[in-house]
């Protein structure tokens, strides 16, 4: 087993770290406080190639493998989760769905501007009444002579009100359940297609999360993405990569919280010495560091398997559930180490505390991940 990174992977990680520290860290508190989308930062990420991290240069991307991609997501999230989730939802969900299942014409039209960061992407699966039970969606697509007509509402969509291109899932055969779902590419400005409410969230304040409303939206048949009624099956493959990215985000948030705790433990004095000299604080930091490293290895194992072309749904679920829960534990313990200051906005740790919780919910809750892992255990033995 070789745990060494390639030169390309190390370069991607170092570039992302330097960008996060130089460009994100000095300004992100302002964006978070104002609940403002950091469009300028996303444009700079596009210039670096990270908005098309997964896609080949001939389609405008950086051509990174999944290991390098996971490292980039981790490094961005280590400084701020809002930037991290904006970047990876754009890559893993919208753009990747088009690149993986689109026709050559769809790839050529939509992927390059997405990969260059000229257009942001959104991916519409979740609805107000269907989260974990995604196949229970109510959005309908009725086929006509030259177009599908879509009606419905999507909920909790990352980049929902800022995206120029969206992939939306809808029922084309309502009686068939999950086997009657199709995917469609819809452009901003299409009549009847608009963002709904923009959510006020606990955390990730600089990330755009909104409804997508579809009212009699005519989508040309050329914009059917993948085979008719195969959208839900394709979605499962898209989510495989998305869960690796969410796991990497969890690792980044956990590492960022740990970094904050270590820094504070060295600076804060009590009873005549830095609090990092106290046995209880040292034991807590050691436990957190061990959990972060375990989460990182689980995530990179899943990413490596993806690079080898293997199905990695259960590895991705293991990485996602463990990393997300480690992120929450790290942030909680780091706030405790900060004491009263951890409960104020004077220190960044309160932002990590708010942001980490989403990792246990988005891309499939922890409960759903455990269902996936258990099903694999029971069906593969």
N, C-alpha and C positions, 0 to 999 in steps of 0.2 A: 504494500500500500504506500502510495506516494502522496504525502501531505503538502508538498511544495507547490507553490503557485507558479504558473508559467510567467514569462516576462510580460506577456500581454495582459494577463490577469492582474499582476502586481501594478502595472502601469495604470490600468483602469481604476484600481482601488486608490492609488496615490493621487491620481488626478481628481477623483471624486472627493477625497478627503481635503485636498488643498482648496478646491472650489467651495466646499461646505464651510471651511474655517474662514476663508477670505471673503466670500460673497454672501453667504447665508447668515452666519453667526452675528455679524454686526447689525443686521437690519430686521431679523425675523421677529423680534419682540414687538416691534412697531406694527408689523403686519398682523400679528396675532392679536394685539390689543385692539386694533381697528377692525378686526375680522375682514381683512382686505385680501383679495387674491393677489399673489406676488407675480404678476404677469412678467415683470422685468427679469426676475430670476428664472422663470421658465424659458424665456427667450435666450438667456445666456446658456442654459442647459442644452437647448437646441443647437446652439452654435458649437458646443462641445461634442455633439453627436449623441448625447445621452437620451434625448427624446426618441431616438430611433436605435436604442442600444442593441436590440435583438435582431435587427434586420440588416441585410447585406448592403454594401456600399452602392451597388447598382440600383437599389431602391431608396437611397438616401440615408441609410443607417450606418451604424458604427461596426456592425458585424461581430459583436461580442458573443461569447458563449454564455451559458446560463450561470456558470460559476462566477465569471467576471461580472455579469449582470447583478447577481445576488450581492456581491461585494459592493457594487456601486450603490444599490438601494440601501444597504446597511450604512455606508458612510454618509449618505445624505440624511438618513433618518437619525443617525447618531447626533446630528446637530438640530434637525427639525423634522418631525413626522409629517407635517403638512406638505412640505416640498417632496418628501419621499413618496407619499401616497399619490400625489398628483403625477409624478413621473412614472411610477410603476403601473398605475391604473391605465394611463395613456398607452404604455408599452404592452403590458401583459394582456389586457382585456380588449379594448377597441382595435388597436392596430394589429395585434397578433391574431385576432379572430379574422380580420380581413386578409392578412398575409397567409394564414394557414389554410383557410377554406374558400378564399375568393378565387374567382376566375382570373386568368392573366390580365384581362382588361380591367377588372376591379383593382387588382394589385397595382397596375401601372397608373391608374387614375388617383387612387386614394392613399396608397402607402407612402410615396415620396414626400408629399407635403406634411403628412403626419410625422414621418421619421425625422424630417428636418425641423420639426417644432413650429412650422409656419401655421399649422392648424392643430388645435387640441382635440383629443378624442374622448368620447364617453361611451359607456356600455350599459345598456338598459335591460336588466333581467328582473330585479326586485320590484315588487309592487306593494301598495299599502296593505293588501291583505294576503300577500304571499312572499314570505322571506325564506325561511328554511325549506318550506314546501313550495319550491319554485315552480313545479309543474302545475300548481293550482292557479297560475296567472289567469287574469281575465281579459287582458289586451287581445283584441281580435284583428285578424287580417283576412279580409274577404277578397277573393280573387275575381277580377273583372277581365275584360277583353285584353287590355293593355297594361293594367296596373293592379296592385293590391291596395285596398283601402283599409287603413289602420285606425283603430279607436281604442283608447285606454289611457292609463296613467302609470308611469314608472316612478318609483320612490327611492330615496337615498342614493342618487346617482352621482358619483364622483365626477367632477368637471361638468355637471349637468347644465349650468347656465353659461359656461364659457366655451363649450365645445363647438367646433365647426362641423364635425362629423360624428355621428353616433351609430352604433350597432344596437338595434332594438329587437328583442325577442317577442313573438306574438303567436297566438294560437291560429293555425290555419286549418286544423281539424279538431275542433273542441271535444268531440266524442272520444278521441284517441289518447287523451291525457298527455303525458310526456312525449309520446310518439307522434303528436300532432302539432309540434312547435316548429316554427321557422324563424330564421334571422334575416334582418333587412338592414341595408345601409341607407341612412337618411341624413341629408345635408341641412345645416342651419339655414333658415329662410324658406324651407319647404312649407307651402301653405298648410295651416292647421297644426304644425309642429312647433312647439314653443316650450321654454322652461316654465315650470310652475313655481311654487314657493321655494325659497332658498332657506335651508334649515339653519336654525340657531343651535349650535351643538355644544356639548360639554367640552370637547377638545378639538384639536385640529382646526382651529379657527381660521387659519389662512388657506385651508383647503375648501374648494367650492363643492358643495353638496346640495343638490336640488332635485325637484321633481322634473320629469319630462312628460308633457301633456300631448296626446295625439287625438285630434278631433277631425275625422274624415281626411286623414293624410293619404294622398295618392302617391304611392311608391312605384316607380317603373319596375316591370318584371326583371329588367336587367340588374336591378339592385337587390334581388333575392340573393342572399349570401349563403352559399352551400346548397345542398339539396333541399327541396321542399319537404317539410315534416321531419327533417333530420337536425333541426337547430338545437334541440335539447341534448342530443348525443354529442354534437360538436361542442356544446357549451361545457360539458364535463371535461373535455380535453383542454379547453381554454382555462378552466378553473384550476387544472393541475399546475399550470405555470403561474397562475395568479396566487395560489396558495404558497408557492415557493417564495414569491415576491413579498407576500404579507409576512411570511416567516422571517425573511431578511429584514423587513421593517421592524419586526419585534426585536430581533437581535440588535439592530441599530439603536432603538429606543432604550433597550436594556443597558447597552454599553454606554450610551450617553448619560443615563441616570447614574450608573456606576462611576463614570468619570466625574460627575458633579459631586457625588458623595465622597470620593477619595480626595478631591480638591478641598472640599470643606473640612474634612477630618484632619487635614494637614494644617489648615489655616486657623481653625477655631480652637481657642484655648479655654480650658476649664480646670480648676484646681491646680493651676501652675504648669500645665503641660497641654500639648495638642490632644484633642479628643481621640485622634487616631492611635494614641498610645494605650488607650483603655482596651482591656481584653475583650469586652463585649462588642465594641465597635470593630475591632480587628477580626473577630470571628464572623461577624455579619458580612464584612467586606469580602472575606475569603469565600464564604458560601455563595455570595452573589457572583463573584468572579468565576467560580467553578460552574455555576448554572449558565452563565452567559456563554462560556466556552462550549459547554455541552450543546446549547441551543445553536451555536454557530456551526458546529460539526454536523448536527442533524440537518441543518439547512443546506450546507454545502454538499452533503451526501445526496440529498434529493436533487440538487442542481446538477451534480455530476451525472446522476442516473439519467436525468433529462437530456444532458448532452450526449449520452450514449444511445439515445433513442429508445430507451426502455420505458414502459408504463411505470409511473412513479406516484400514482395517486395516494397509496397508503403511506409512502415515505414523505410525500408532501404534507399529508394530514398530520403525521407525527411531528414533523418540523413545525408546522403551523400551530398546533395546539400547545406544544411545549414552549416554543419561543414566545407566543403571545402571553402565556401565563407567567413566564419568567420576566417579561417586560413589566407586567403589572406588579409582580413581587419586588423587582428592583426599584421601580419608581416609588412604591410604598415605603420600602426600607430606607431609600435615600431621603425621602421627605422626613422620616423619623430622625435620621442622623442630623439633618439640618435643624431639627427642633422647631421653635416658633418661626424662624426665618423661612423654613420650608413651606409654611402656610401663607407666605406673602408673595407678592409678585416681584420682590426685589431680587430674587434668585430664579434662574431658569428651571429649577427642578419642579416647580409647581406646574409648568407647562408639560413636562414629561409625564407627570402624574395624570394630568387630564387626557393627554394624547394616547397613553398606553392602553386605556380601556377598550378603545375601538378594535385593537388587535384580537381581542377575544370574541368579537361580534362579526366583523366584516369578513368577507370571503368564506362564509360558513362558520357558524358559532363553534365554540369548543365542544358543545354537545354533538353537533353534526360530525365534527372531525373524529370523535370517539366512535360514532356509529360506523364511519367509513373504515376505521382501523379494525374494529371488531368484526365487521363483515368480511374483511380480507382474511383475518385469522381463521374464521369459522368456515369460509368457503375454499380456502387454499390448502387445508390440511387433509 
